[in-house]
Amino acid sequence: MTDKKPRILSGIQPSGIITLGNYIGAIRNWVELQDEFECFYMLADLHTITVRQTPADLRKRSLELMALLLACGVDTEKSLIFFQSHVPEHTQLSWVLNCYTQMGELSRMTQFKDKAAKNANNINAGLFTYPVLMAADILLYQADLVPVGKDQTQHLEICCDIAQRFNHALSDTFTIPKGYIPKVGEKIRSLQNPTAKMSKSDANENAYISLLDDPDTVIRKFKRAVTDSEAEIAFREGKDGINNLLTIYSVITGKTIAESEQEFAGKGYGDFKLAVGEAVVSYLKPIQDKFNDYMNNRDYLQQIYTKGAEAASYVAQKTLRKVYKKVGFIPKG
Ligand code: TYM
C-alpha cells in the first residue's frame, strides 16, 4: 500500500496522578498526531510494578487513566488504545531483547539511578530492565515515531541501540524509531522547585497540577508557585519558575512565548500567576466533564480496551514471529 501512514507508539504509566506535565509533554501530541500517523497508545501497567503498587489503587488508576486519555482527545476511530498487560507479546519480546542488552548500558540509565535511590529497599530486577520492556513496547509495533517528554530521551536511545544491535546480528528486523519531543513543554517543571520536573509521584501536592484538580485547587497551586525575586515576566536563563509558567500559559492558550511575555509586560507576578491559573482551569473544564462521562460508562471503556488489545496483538504477533524465527526458535507449526 502506498498510502500507509507512518506509525506511532507511546505509553504512559497508570502509577499516580496524571499531571499537566504529562499532558503538555506527551498527551497533547498524541492527540495532535492522530491524523498523520497510525497510532498505538498504551497504558504501561506492566512498568508500574517496578515500584510497589497497591493492587486496588492500580486497578482504579488504570481505568481512570483510560477515561482521561479519551477525555483528552485520544480518538478511538483513529487510534488504538490498550493496556500493556493485555498484549503478552510485550513481555515475550522483552525477554529476547534482554539477551541483546548489556548490564553496563542499563546501569548508566539516570532514571534507574534516581528510582533506585528513591526506593532503596526495593531495587528489583524489573526496575533495572525497565528500559528493555520499553524498547519491546516500541519495537513490537515497528514504530517510526515516539512522542514523549524529555525525561524519556535516554530510554529512547537505548531502544535504538538494542534494535540496531539485533538488526546487525540477525539482519534487518526492527524499524529504528525517532523521538518526538516538543520544542515548547518538553519538561514542565515542579511549581515548588522549578529546577526539577513536575512529577506525578511528588510528595508535595503543591508541586504539580493534576488534570483532575478542581478550579480552586488549580488557582491556589499557581498562586503559590515559586518564582524569583525580580519583577519581570520574561523568558530567560535563570528564571526557571517564570519560564515554566510562561511555557504552560503559551501551550494552553496557543499563544507564542513572545506574545505571552508581551501580554504581561509591566504586570506583577501575582496577576500573572492568577491568569495562568484561570487559563488552565478553563482548559481543563471540558476534559474533566468528559472524564466523568467516561467513568460513568465502564462498559464502553471495556469495549474500547478489549478491541484495542486485540488489534495491537495482531500487529505485535507479526513482529514476534519474525523475531523468534530469526533467533532460531522452531515455529509452532
Ligand atoms: P510516564 O508515565 O512517566 O510519563 C508519560 C509521558 O509524560 C511525559 N512527562 C513529561 N513531559 C514534560 N514535562 C514533565 N514534567 C513530564 N513528566 C512526564 C513523559 O516523558 C512521558 O512521555 N517509561 C514511560 C512510559 C512508557 C513508554 C513506553 C513511553 C512505557 N513504554 C514506550 C514511550 C514508549 C514513562 O514512565 O512515562
Boltz pocket constraint, residues with backbone or C-beta under 6 A from the ligand:
constraints:
  - pocket:
      binder: B
      contacts: [[A, 9], [A, 10], [A, 11], [A, 12], [A, 13], [A, 14], [A, 21], [A, 22], [A, 23], [A, 24], [A, 25], [A, 26], [A, 27], [A, 44], [A, 47], [A, 133], [A, 134], [A, 137], [A, 138], [A, 146], [A, 147], [A, 148], [A, 149], [A, 150], [A, 151], [A, 152], [A, 185], [A, 186], [A, 187], [A, 188], [A, 189], [A, 197], [A, 198], [A, 199]]
      max_distance: 6.0
